[in-house]
Every structure is written in structure tokens, then in C-alpha cells.
Amino acid sequence: MLPFDFHSPVEPLHFPLFDEKQVRVDVKRDDLIHPFISGNKWRKLKHILHDAQEAGKNHLVTFGGAWSNHLLATACAGAKFGFSTTAFVRGEEVSNPVLSLCRIFGMELIFVSRSAYRAKETLFETHFGGNQQAYCIPEGGHSTAGAQGCSELLDELHHEYDHIWCACGTGTTLAGLAMGKLQKGLKAALHGVPVLASGDFLNDAIRGLYPSLPPSTVTLHTSYHFGGYAKSTAELLRFVQGFCAHTGILIEPVYTGKLCYALFDRIANDYFRPGDRILLLHTGGITGILGMHEQLAQHQNSTEKLF
Ligand SMILES: *Cc1c(COP(=O)(O)O)cnc(C)c1O
């Protein structure tokens, strides 16, 4: 096993809205797992890296967009556990703080057009087909090994929750939680907030990983994408800034910001029963804030309440 094990802490959140609606909300701080191998990215990578090690590979190859938390996590984990790393980055060559961090951790970046990026297997075959050391990691860690790692966070909980909520990109984290819930016989209802538009595609993505999963195992709340991946509105930015200022917990508008907004909105609209105990998963990735820190800071001192 890789020499890295960390049980993230759980802490309660306090907002007048929660008292008014008589719900209890805890946040699982997966953002504290590691500054760069952050949140669900570490959970997804741990079995993948273990498999790569077992297979005797020493070079990780993966895929992502220019602000990908997965690329940064892979770059840092590769450096930490003795792998060299290469990433195919979607779109024309750009520079930003996340890609700089990837390079600092030694990752080789290959920028490819959006059409070439779609054919990931071809890219891997063309560049690394004959390379016995190369190990291919799917974009975002979307795999059963990745989902398995995410399911293990359920073993760290000290309470039974009525509801567990997480943000969804590829749906791997939610798929892992769903499988874990069934295996462990937990009662918690599982909720995903897709950060991309038309999030219903995640039902298929989750079934793709676990075909035997009963359809009703998870509930997707698909109307909180704010226009699509990495899109935001003044309302979302105000909410995120207010949340950070009220709690001292940094969230960003791409994933956890949308998740928290959705949860607060559902609470305000009496989605839950009085007495319900809710767990919110902070999946980390706060380096994403480096792409929008000025926008976010501009929404400071908003007089609007958090619902
Ligand atoms: C990648 C990422 C997600 C999405 O996780 P999936 O398993 O792909 O659904 C959620 N939150 C953060 C912070 C991420 O970086």
C-alpha cells in the first residue's frame, strides 16, 4: 500500500437557516487531505496508483482541462510516490497557476486540440503504445478503482446520516458512495449536484461503473449548474464569498460552491424533515479559485443573506 493514509475530519456548520428548519449539517473536510492531492482526487488515485505500482509501471499518463484538479493531483502524487507523469491537456497552449504547479511537480504537458483530445485511446497509443512503463489513468480518475477509493470515506464516519451530498463532475465519487452504501447497508440517501449542464447523463456514467446498481440509489439535483462547467453568476459568487466569510472554510464556485448553494436552497424550500442529519462532502480542489479569485473578492461585503 502507498504510505499515505489520512482520515479527514468532520465538523458541524452553523447557520440560522439550519436552526430555523431544524436540520443538522456536518461537512467532511476532504479538502484537508492534502493541499495538491486534494479531496476526492486522492481518494480516486490511491487504488489506481497501487495498481500501477503492482503492474511495475513508473510513468503515469492522464488527461484533463487546463484547470484540472485531477492533473495537479496526479502531478503531485506522481512526484510523491516515484512516478514520472505526462498529461494531455485539452485545447491550445495556455499558462495558468494550476498548470505551472503541474510543471513544478515535474509533469510533462502535451497540449492537444479539442478534437484530438476526444480520442484519448488514440493519443495514448500514438505517444505511449510501445512504452512498457506507461500506465494510462482515465480523465478525472473515472474508473471502478477510483470509485472504490471514494466509497472508503464511508468507513470514516462516526454517525449515521439521513442524507449525504456531493458535487459531481464525472460521477465517480457519487458512484463509489452508492456502491459503498449498498455494501455497508447504510440508510443515508445519496444526492449529487452535477456541475455541468444536462447532468442527467450521470445516471449512465454511474451505471457504466456499476451496472448492478438499482436506479434509485442516487438523486441528482440537475438545476444547479449555473450555466455549465466553470460558469458562474453574481448570485453564486456572492453566496460562495458569504459562505467562506461565515465559516472560515474556503470553497470555490466550480464544485463545492454549487453543491453548497444547492443544499442551502433545498433546505430553505423544506426539502428535508425536521431532525434530519445531513453530511456535505467538501471535495477539495480549492486551487480552482486561482482562476477566479478577483471576481470572487469583488463580491465581498454583500448585504444579501445566505437564504
Ligand atoms: C474533480 C472534482 C469533483 C468531481 O468528482 P467526480 O468524481 O468526477 O464526480 C468534485 N469536486 C472537486 C473539488 C473536484 O476537483
The ligand as a MOL file (V3000), in Angstrom:
LIG
                    3D

  0  0  0     0  0            999 V3000
M  V30 BEGIN CTAB
M  V30 COUNTS 15 15 0 0 0
M  V30 BEGIN ATOM
M  V30 1 C -12.9680 16.5330 -9.7060 0
M  V30 2 C -13.7910 17.1630 -8.6640 0
M  V30 3 C -15.1200 16.7800 -8.4350 0
M  V30 4 C -15.8500 15.8050 -9.3280 0
M  V30 5 O -15.7310 14.4820 -8.9040 0
M  V30 6 P -16.2870 13.2990 -9.7950 0
M  V30 7 O -15.8750 12.0900 -9.0800 0
M  V30 8 O -15.6090 13.4280 -11.1460 0
M  V30 9 O -17.7520 13.4570 -9.9280 0
M  V30 10 C -15.8090 17.3450 -7.3680 0
M  V30 11 N -15.2080 18.2830 -6.5910 0
M  V30 12 C -13.9550 18.6930 -6.8120 0
M  V30 13 C -13.3980 19.7480 -5.9400 0
M  V30 14 C -13.2010 18.1510 -7.8470 0
M  V30 15 O -11.9430 18.5810 -8.0560 0
M  V30 END ATOM
M  V30 BEGIN BOND
M  V30 1 1 1 2
M  V30 2 1 2 3
M  V30 3 2 2 14
M  V30 4 1 3 4
M  V30 5 2 3 10
M  V30 6 1 4 5
M  V30 7 1 5 6
M  V30 8 2 6 7
M  V30 9 1 6 8
M  V30 10 1 6 9
M  V30 11 1 10 11
M  V30 12 2 11 12
M  V30 13 1 12 13
M  V30 14 1 12 14
M  V30 15 1 14 15
M  V30 END BOND
M  V30 END CTAB
M  END
